[in-house]
Every structure is written in structure tokens, then in C-alpha cells.
Amino acid sequence: MKELTLRNFEHLVFDEKGAKLIKFYSKTCPLCINLKELLTPLQEKFNRVTYYSVDIDREKELAQLFIKDGVPTLYYVDSSGIEEVPYPYSNPSKKTGYRKKDLVSFLRSKEHNEQVRKKD
């Protein structure tokens, strides 16, 4: 997973072609550590996506632009734009972190949409 900084963000995210998944994280966040373990096998399965990460403790300006409710936060970027990956909660009062099944479903839907766009 490539590290994004304020300096390289625009070039790598908006100028480079292809789909990207951007993880905003903190090294001290337990949910962020769990997310890293979830994303590792998904990088192989969904290898048409380029995976990036942003350490919010080092890249405070980027964090201020993108983080609304804390970390971890994921964004998906492709030719249709940028969107925040929905963050599931099993209980509204307790954050549980991203779940593998939800991430797989999200990435599959994006993969399918891209295939449909290419056929048109």
C-alpha cells in the first residue's frame, strides 16, 4: 500500500488513471489495525484497484479535508469521481469497524460498474 502525502495526493489520485482505494488511518487506532488486516487479502483479489493510505497524524491537512467522523475512513476514486466507502455499524452506539463482506460487496459493485461503462 502506497503512502499518500499532501505533496503527491493530487498527482497520484486524480492524474493517474484507474480505480483507487484510499485508507485514512492512525497507527494508534485499533480499528485501523484491523482494517489493514482486512485489506491485505483484498489487494490480491481486487488487483485492478491501486491501494493508498494516509497517516492522519502525519498528514493533518489531508485529514482535515477528508475525515468527518474519525478513522478509519475509506474513499474510492475512479473515473466517475470520489466517494466515501460506507462505514457499517452493527450498533449505532458502538463502532465495529469495516467488515470484509461489506468491503468485498462494495468492490465487486464498483468492478461491475466499470465493466458496464467499458461496454458502453
C-alpha positions as CSV (number, residue, x, y, z in Angstrom):
1,M,0.0,0.0,0.0
2,K,1.5,3.3,-1.1
3,E,1.6,6.2,1.3
4,L,-0.1,9.5,0.2
5,T,1.1,12.9,1.3
6,L,-0.3,16.4,0.6
7,R,2.5,16.7,-1.9
8,N,1.7,13.7,-4.1
9,F,-2.0,13.3,-3.4
10,E,-3.4,15.2,-6.4
11,H,-1.0,13.6,-8.9
12,L,-1.5,10.0,-7.7
13,V,-5.2,10.2,-7.0
14,F,-6.6,12.5,-9.7
15,D,-4.0,12.5,-12.5
16,E,-3.2,8.7,-12.6
17,K,-5.8,6.6,-14.4
18,G,-7.6,3.6,-12.8
19,A,-9.5,2.9,-9.6
20,K,-8.0,3.7,-6.2
21,L,-8.9,2.9,-2.6
22,I,-7.6,5.4,-0.1
23,K,-7.4,4.4,3.6
24,F,-7.1,7.2,6.2
25,Y,-5.8,5.8,9.4
26,S,-3.9,6.4,12.6
27,K,-1.2,4.0,13.9
28,T,-2.8,4.1,17.4
29,C,-6.3,3.2,16.2
30,P,-7.3,-0.5,16.8
31,L,-10.0,-0.4,14.1
32,C,-7.4,0.9,11.7
33,I,-5.1,-2.0,12.5
34,N,-8.0,-4.4,11.9
35,L,-8.7,-2.7,8.6
36,K,-5.1,-3.2,7.5
37,E,-5.5,-7.0,8.1
38,L,-8.8,-7.0,6.1
39,L,-7.4,-5.1,3.1
40,T,-4.2,-7.2,2.6
41,P,-6.0,-10.2,1.0
42,L,-8.4,-7.9,-0.9
43,Q,-5.5,-6.2,-2.6
44,E,-4.8,-9.5,-4.4
45,K,-8.4,-10.3,-5.1
46,F,-9.2,-6.8,-6.5
47,N,-5.9,-6.1,-8.1
48,R,-7.2,-3.6,-10.6
49,V,-7.5,-1.2,-7.8
50,T,-4.5,0.8,-6.5
51,Y,-4.4,1.0,-2.7
52,Y,-3.2,4.1,-0.9
53,S,-3.0,5.1,2.7
54,V,-2.9,8.4,4.5
55,D,-1.5,8.6,8.1
56,I,-3.7,11.3,9.6
57,D,-1.1,12.0,12.3
58,R,1.5,13.0,9.7
59,E,-0.8,14.4,7.1
60,K,-3.1,16.7,9.1
61,E,-4.1,18.9,6.2
62,L,-5.3,15.9,4.1
63,A,-7.1,14.6,7.2
64,Q,-8.9,17.9,7.7
65,L,-10.2,17.8,4.1
66,F,-11.5,14.2,4.1
67,I,-12.2,13.0,7.7
68,K,-15.6,13.7,9.1
69,D,-16.2,11.2,11.9
70,G,-12.8,9.7,12.7
71,V,-10.7,6.9,11.4
72,P,-10.6,4.5,9.8
73,T,-12.2,6.1,6.7
74,L,-12.0,4.8,3.1
75,Y,-12.5,6.6,-0.1
76,Y,-13.0,5.1,-3.6
77,V,-11.9,7.0,-6.6
78,D,-12.5,6.1,-10.2
79,S,-13.5,7.8,-13.5
80,S,-16.9,8.7,-12.1
81,G,-15.5,10.6,-9.1
82,I,-14.7,10.2,-5.5
83,E,-16.9,8.7,-2.8
84,E,-16.6,7.6,0.8
85,V,-17.0,3.9,1.3
86,P,-20.0,3.3,3.6
87,Y,-18.9,2.6,7.2
88,P,-21.0,-0.1,8.8
89,Y,-22.2,-0.1,12.3
90,S,-23.8,-3.2,13.9
91,N,-24.9,-0.9,16.8
92,P,-25.2,2.9,16.3
93,S,-23.7,3.5,19.7
94,K,-20.7,1.2,19.1
95,K,-18.4,1.4,16.1
96,T,-17.3,-2.0,14.9
97,G,-15.1,-1.2,12.0
98,Y,-15.3,-2.1,8.4
99,R,-16.4,-5.7,7.7
100,K,-14.8,-7.9,5.0
101,K,-18.2,-8.9,3.5
102,D,-19.2,-5.3,3.1
103,L,-15.9,-4.3,1.5
104,V,-16.0,-7.2,-0.9
105,S,-19.5,-6.3,-1.9
106,F,-18.6,-2.7,-2.4
107,L,-15.5,-3.5,-4.5
108,R,-17.5,-6.1,-6.6
109,S,-20.2,-3.5,-7.3
110,K,-17.5,-1.0,-8.4
111,E,-15.8,-3.6,-10.6
112,H,-19.2,-4.4,-12.2
113,N,-20.0,-0.8,-12.8
114,E,-16.6,-0.3,-14.5
115,Q,-17.2,-3.3,-16.8
116,V,-20.6,-1.9,-17.8
117,R,-19.0,1.5,-18.5
118,K,-16.4,-0.1,-20.8
119,K,-19.1,-1.9,-22.8
120,D,-21.0,1.3,-23.5
